[in-house]
Amino acid sequence: MKKLIINADDFGYSRAVNYGILDCYQNGILTSATLMVNMPGAEHAALLSKEHQKLGVGIHLVLTCGEPLLSTHKTIVDSNGSFRNLAFYQGSYTIDRKEVEAEWQAQIERFLSFGLTPTHLDSHHHINTYNEIDEVFLELANKYDLPVRHNMKLPVGYASTDKFELSLEKALASEASLLEIFGDADTLEVMSHPGYLDKAIYTGSSYNYPRLDEVELLTSGKVADWIKQSKTVELGTFTDIA
């Protein structure tokens, strides 16, 4: 059987996002989530994780949203001490990679301090794929012996799914569409961003209302039926590929 991992990014962004993710796990086909430990809903997400231990929970490393855990940074923060936004990294940029390493290690350690065991690593806005940052990401994955999202070229020895899909709607359109995405692959991660709305997500994220559409899709009885009845695909988490 092919393994399908449906991961919700942004766990911990806010309580509303957390509850949306939890609904998609309890009442739908979501199997995995990645937690932003620097955001206001992080402790709430950690509590929900402990209450629902079959939900695979990894770490959503952050460099472009909210406040850093460490206060010593010079190059990865703006004049207010907040993380620089994604636009900064989409041009020519200069950063101290040691700051990225220190911050991300602090984020991993905070996740561990919640008493949780991470299933894998990924990052907010796919910042792990950017120049210099990709090296830090892979070094930390190796240090903590964690699987990673397959959104970058991976050296030999790193555990990941065979494929990664950005479009939840395309993946869940039909079994035929999903199998076309799988191709010859045995394992696939599909990214999602479900959530309910509160002031934190509505004012802080440009991707807000569509999160409700993703909740609806991930909790659709029709979609759940064809996935659960499939003789080719079964749901799983990153613990199945480690």
N, C-alpha and C positions, 0 to 999 in steps of 0.2 A: 504493500500500500504506500502511496505517496503521502508525505507529511505536509500538511498545510498549517502554518503558524500565522494567525492574524493578530498583529501587535498594535496596541494603542499607544501612540506617543503622548507626551505631556501629562502623564499621571503625576499629580502633585501640583499642577498649575494653580488650581483652585478647588474648593469643595464641590462646586457645580460640575467641573470637569471630572472630578473623581467619581461622583455619583453616576454620571453618564457612562463612564468606563465600567463601573461595577454592574450597572444594569445590562450592559452588552455582554458581560461575562456570565452573569446569573441567568439572564433571560434570552441570550442569543448565542452567537458562535465565536465571540472574542475569546482568545486563549492566553494572551500575553499582554504585558504593558511595560513601559519604561518610565521610570520615576525621575522627576526633576527635583533634586534635593535642596535646591536654593530657593524654591518658590514657596509662597505662603501656605499652600495646601500639602506640603511635603509630609508633615507629621500625620495628618489625617489620612493620606494615602498609605503611609506605612502601617497605620492601625488597621485599615481595611485589608491590606496585604496579609497581615497576621491572622485576620478572621477568615480569609479565603485563600488558603495555602495552595490550592490547586491552580490558581491563577499564576502563571509564570511572570515574575517581575524582575526586570533588568534595570540598568542605570541609563538615563537619558542625560548624557554629559552636556553641560550648558556653557556657552561662551557668548551668546547673543541675546540674552533675555534676563531681566531682573538684576539682582545684586550678586556679586561674588561672595563666596564664603570668607575669603582672605582679604585683608585691607591693605596689603603691601604692593599691589599691582600698579604699574605705571603705563604699560603699553596696551593692555587689553580692556581698559576702562576709559570712560569719558571724564569730563571735568567734574562731574557730580559723583564719580566713583561707581557708577553703574556700568554694566557690560556695554561695550560698543554694539551698535545694531549691525545687522547682517550687511547693510550697504557698505560699511567700512571694509569688509573683506572681499567685496566684489570688484574692487579696483586694485591698484598697487598698494600694498600695505607692509609695514614693518612692525613686528612684534618680538618680544622676548619669549622664546619657546619655553624657557624655564618657568615663566609665569603661568603658561598654559599647563605645564606639567604639575606645578605645585597646586594650582587651583583644581584641576581634575582629580588629582590624588586626594585632595581634601574632600571633594564631592563623593568619591568612592568610599572614603573612610566614614563620611557621615552616613551614607547608606548602610554600611556595615554596623554602625553604632545603633541603628534602629533594631538590630537583631535579625536582619533579613539576609538571605543568601541570594546574591544576584544570579540571574540566569544568563545574562549577556550584557554587552555594551553597545549603545548606539549614541547618537548625538542630536541636539536640537538644530534644525535647519541644515542638517547634513554637514555641519562645520568640520566634522572629522575627515572630510575628503579634501580640505583645503591645504595649500602648500605649507609645509613645516608642521602644521597641526596634525596631519595624517601620521607623521612619524611618532609624535607623542601618543596619539591614540593607540597605535599598534604596540608601542612599548608598554603602555599600561595594561592592555589586554594580555600581553605576554606575562607581565609581572603578576597579575592577579589570576592568570590562567582562565580567562573568560572567552566564550564565543563572541563574535562580533557580527554586526549587520553587514550583509554583502552588497554594500553600495559603493565599493571601491575595489581597486585591484589588490588582491590579498596574496602575500607571500605564502609559500608552502609552510604548513604547520599551524595555520590559524583556523579554528573551527568556525563554521558558518553554514547557512543554508546554501544550496546549490544556486538558487536564484532569489532575487528581490524584486517586488512589484510595487510601484508607487500608487497605482490607481485601484482603489477599493472597488469603485463602481464597475470597472472593466473586469476585475477578477471575479466578482460576484454576479455578473450579468447572467451567467448560465454555466452549467457544468462544462459545456463545450468550450466556452471562453476561458474558463479556469484551466482546463487541460491543455489548451493551446499555449497559455502562458507557461505552464509547467514544461511542455515539450518533453525532452528526454530526462529532465531533472527529477530527482526523487524527493527533494525538499524545497519548499518555497515559503518565504515570508512576504506577507502583504501588509503594508503600512496603513494605519488608519488614525483618525483624530476625532473620535467621538467625544461628546460632552454636552452637558446642559450649560445654560448661560447664567452667569452672575456678573456683577459689575467688573470684577477682576478680569475675566476673559473678554467681556464685551469691549472694554476700553483698552485692554493691554495687548490684544491679538487682532491682527487683520483677518484672521481666519476664525470667525465666531459663529454666525448663523449656520453655515454648512455643517458644523459639528452635530447639529440636531438631525440633519438629513442622514448623517452617518450612523447615529444611534438607531434611527428608524430602519436603515438597511441591515445593520448588524443584528437587530432583534426581529427581523422579518421571519414569520413562520414559514413562508414559501421558500426562502433561501435556506433556512435551517433544515427543512425537509430534504431538499435535494442533496445537500452536503452530507447529512447523516445517513442517507440511503445510498450514497455513492459506493460502488464496489472498487473504486480506484483511489479515492482520496479520503484521508482521515485527518481530523484535527489534532494538533500537537503543540508543544512548546519547545523552547531552545534546549531544554533538558533532554529532548529526544535526539538531538544531533551532536551533543557534546562528546 
